[in-house]
Amino acid sequence: TKDIPVANFTMHEIHCSRNIEVCRYCSDSIPKSEMKNHMESEHVQVTCKCGMKIEKSLLKDHEASACPLRPALCQYCDIQLAFNKLQDHEIYCGARTERCGGCGRNIMVKDLKEHPRVCG
């Protein structure tokens, strides 16, 4: 927004009402000639690979942080899998055992980080 001299305000107001439209979804002021493009690029509904319908402009954020099919890394073996499969995988993966080089005992992978404190 710019400051408009009082003398020009009426002319400016008429110009805006003829040429500018407020988007009913995001409240941005859009030139009327660009509203169709704005709606198609920002607000058209698309379907994510997870099946959720979402505004096109929100899809990237959804795919990165909310989609149940977004890629996720196992904290124990660094394999990449879908986020909605991660919990079951980590329960199984963390329950595997590895032999400790210090005490020779088999330690669950989920306990390996803490084990050096109690080893021996």
C-alpha positions, -999 to +999 in steps of 0.1 A: +000+000+000+011+035-008+001+068+007-022+086-017-026+124-017-062+134-006-068+151-040-062+118-059-079+095-034-113+095-052-097+087-085-076+060-069-107+045-053-125+044-086-095+028-104-092+002-077-129-008-076-128-013-114-095-031-116-087-048-083-106-077-067-101-092-032-096-129-033-123-146-013-099-173-001-067-155+009-079-118+010-050-107-014-058-078-037-055-092-072-059-074-106-092-086-120-074-097-152-052-120-132-078-135-108-084-166-130-047-174-130-045-166-093-073-191-085-057-218-107-022-214-093-031-209-057-065-222-047-074-250-071-079-283-052-054-310-060-051-345-046-019-356-028-005-390-034-019-399+001-054-392-012-060-359+007-075-330-013-057-298-006-052-263-021-023-264-047-005-236-028-004-257+004+007-289-012+045-285-008+042-278+029+018-308+033+042-331+014+071-319+035+056-320+070+022-335+073+017-361+046+016-397+060+035-408+029+064-383+032+098-398+033+113-405+068+145-420+081+147-447+106+168-435+136+185-469+140+194-480+104+189-448+083+167-466+058+141-443+042+105-453+043+070-436+044+063-418+076+032-439+083+054-470+083+082-455+105+068-464+140+062-501+133+096-503+116+115-486+144+099-509+170+111-539+151+145-523+141+153-510+176+146-545+191+175-561+170+206-568+190+243-560+184+272-574+204+290-548+225+328-547+219+334-537+255+314-562+276+305-588+249+268-587+258+241-585+231+225-550+234+192-539+218+199-514+190+175-489+207+197-490+239+231-487+222+233-449+227+228-453+265+248-485+269+283-470+272+273-453+305+264-487+320+288-509+301+309-533+321 
